[in-house]
């Protein structure tokens, strides 16, 4: 029982640590494309750990890694969304500036 409580506490701490990152991404509406590979590797690690937890059939570890996997998916999706949105906005601004300066 004591081991399960430690696992649940670790899950809570890990989950709470992601809240400021998600809030900052949402509030600033920007993300750096160079952080995407890190998030992809973390997602792959979470998938493997979740698969291992399912094979062990340990409920506390399954809960830990299912929440971990969920928060990793949300974090990666937010970053990809804001990278694509910022890229699109930059392309629109550049094309508008090019049209204004063209001699035709």
C-alpha positions in Angstrom: 0.0 0.0 0.0 2.8 2.4 0.8 4.4 1.8 -2.6 1.1 2.7 -4.3 0.8 5.9 -2.3 4.3 6.9 -3.5 3.3 6.1 -7.1 0.1 8.2 -6.8 2.1 11.1 -5.2 4.7 10.9 -8.0 1.9 11.0 -10.6 0.4 14.0 -9.0 3.7 15.9 -8.9 4.4 15.0 -12.5 1.0 16.1 -13.6 1.0 19.4 -11.7 4.4 20.3 -13.1 3.0 20.3 -16.6 0.2 22.8 -15.8 2.5 25.9 -15.9 3.9 24.8 -19.3 0.4 24.2 -20.8 -0.8 27.5 -19.4 2.2 29.4 -20.7 1.7 27.9 -24.2 -2.0 28.8 -24.1 -1.4 32.3 -22.8 1.5 33.2 -25.1 0.0 31.4 -28.1 3.5 30.6 -29.3 5.7 27.6 -29.4 9.2 26.9 -30.7 9.6 24.3 -33.4 12.9 23.2 -31.9 11.1 21.7 -28.9 9.0 19.4 -31.0 11.6 16.5 -31.2 11.9 16.5 -27.4 8.1 16.2 -27.0 8.0 13.4 -29.6 10.7 11.5 -27.8 8.9 12.0 -24.5 5.7 10.8 -26.1 7.4 7.7 -27.4 8.8 7.0 -24.0 5.4 7.4 -22.4 3.9 5.0 -24.9 6.5 2.4 -24.2 6.1 2.8 -20.4 2.3 2.6 -20.7 2.7 -0.6 -22.7 5.0 -2.1 -20.1 2.5 -1.1 -17.3 -0.3 -2.9 -19.1 1.8 -6.0 -19.4 2.5 -5.8 -15.7 -1.2 -5.4 -15.0 -0.4 -3.0 -12.1 -3.2 -0.5 -11.7 -1.1 2.2 -10.0 1.5 2.1 -12.7 -1.1 2.0 -15.4 -2.8 5.1 -13.9 0.5 6.9 -13.7 1.5 6.3 -17.3 -2.0 6.8 -18.7 -2.1 10.3 -17.2 1.5 10.8 -18.3 0.6 9.7 -21.9 -2.4 12.0 -21.9 -0.5 15.1 -20.8 2.3 14.4 -23.3 -0.3 14.1 -26.1 -1.9 17.4 -25.1 1.5 19.2 -24.7 2.6 18.0 -28.2 -0.7 18.8 -29.8 -0.6 22.4 -28.3 3.0 22.9 -29.5 2.3 21.6 -33.0 -0.9 23.8 -33.2 0.9 27.0 -32.2 4.0 26.2 -34.4 1.7 25.7 -37.4 -0.5 28.8 -36.5 2.6 31.0 -36.1 4.1 29.7 -39.3 0.9 30.5 -41.2 0.7 34.0 -39.7 4.3 34.7 -40.6 3.8 33.6 -44.2 0.7 35.8 -44.5 2.7 38.8 -43.1 5.7 38.1 -45.4 3.4 37.8 -48.5 1.6 41.0 -47.6 4.9 42.9 -47.2 6.1 41.5 -50.5 3.0 42.6 -52.3 3.3 46.1 -50.8 6.9 46.5 -52.0 6.5 44.9 -55.5 7.1 47.4 -58.3 4.1 46.2 -60.4 
